[in-house]
Amino acid sequence: MKYKLGKRKNPQDPQAEPKLYAIPVNEGKVSQQEVAADIVNLSSLARGDVGNVISSLIDTVPKYLLMGKSVNLGELGTFRISFSSEGVEKPGDFTVDKISGVRIVFTPSVELKRKLAGIHFEKGE
């Protein structure tokens, strides 16, 4: 994994001088079609079958998240919805407009973390 150095301020101490921090270098994106092609090479499935499964997964995960469920994808990890809200003194004071910051949280599995544990770093451009 390549990294570069970038200056950043400390948000807890805005008066302090910026320091250099390692920033991951994005080496580009891999398309859904490229992922499907790689999976075809690892399996006995046809390219169209793999593409359909990936498309169906993309359609299905949000459905379960919107039902309030977490979605466990085995050795990949788990997706869930999280959000923030303003605090109130009494339950009657709460309205849904106080909910904000809806986001999807991904928690990698133990297996995925173990696979990434051997990461090697090198300085990029």
N, C-alpha and C positions, 0 to 999 in steps of 0.2 A: 504494500500500500504506500503510495507516494504522499508526501506532505510538503507544504510550503510554510514559511513563517510570515505572520501578519501581526501588525501592531493593534492592540486593543486596550481600551481603558478598563479599569476595575470599577464595576457599577457600585460597589460598596464604598469606594473612595474615588469620586470623580476628580478630585484635585491631584491625585497621584499621576506621575508620568506613565504613559502607556508602556506596556511590556510586549515582548514578542511571544506569540503563542503558535503552536503547531496547528495548521488547518489542513484537513484532508483535501487532496487534489482529486477532483472529479474527472475520471478518465472517459467520460461519455455515458450514454445510456444504452441499455440493451432493450430492444423492442420485444413485444409479446411474440412476434413471429420468430425472432431469434431464439427466445427461450423455448418455444414450441419445437423448433428444429433441433435444438440440443436434446430435448426430451425424446424426440423421435429416435435419435441416435443411441439412446440408452434403453430403448424399449422395443417391443414388437408392434407398437401402435403406428397407425398411419398419421401423417402430418395433419390432415383434416380432423381426425379424431382427437388428437392432442389439442389442437386449436379450439375445438368445440368444448373440450373439458375446461380449458383455461377461461374461455368466455363465460361458460356456465358458472364457474367459481366466482368470477368478477360480478356476475349478476346475483348470485346467491348470498355471498357474504354480507352485503349491505342489508338484505332482507332480514337476516337473523339479528344483525346489530340494531336495526330499527325496532325489533321485537324486545330489545333489552337483554339479549343473550350475548355471551362471549362466544367467539368462534375459535375452537382449538383445531389447528391444522397439523397436529402431530409433531414431528421433528422440526417443523418450521417454527411454530410458536402460536400465540393466541392474540386475537384482535378483540378489543372491547371499546365501548364508547365511554367517554368521561366528559364532565363539564364542571363549570364553576357556578356559583350563585352568590348574590348578595345575602347577607344575614339579616334576619328579622327577629324581633322580640317575641312575637306571638304567631302561632300557626295561621291565624286569620289575616295577618299582615302580608303573607306570602302570596305572590302571583307569579305565573310562569315567565313573565317578562323580566324577572330577576335572575333567570337562568341565562348564562352566557358562556362563551368560550367552549362550545361543543367541539370535541376533537376525537380522533380515533387513536387509541393507544395500542401499540404492538409490543408484546412481551416475548422475546425470543425464548425458545425451548432450551433446556439444559444441553441437548445434543448440538443445537446450533451454536450456542456459546462455546462449547468445547471445540467445535470445528474452527471457530474464529480465534481461539486462544493462541494458536501458533502463528498469528499474523506477523509479518516481517515489514518493517518500515524502512523507507529510503527517501532521501531528499529529492523532490521534484523540481521542476523549473519554476 
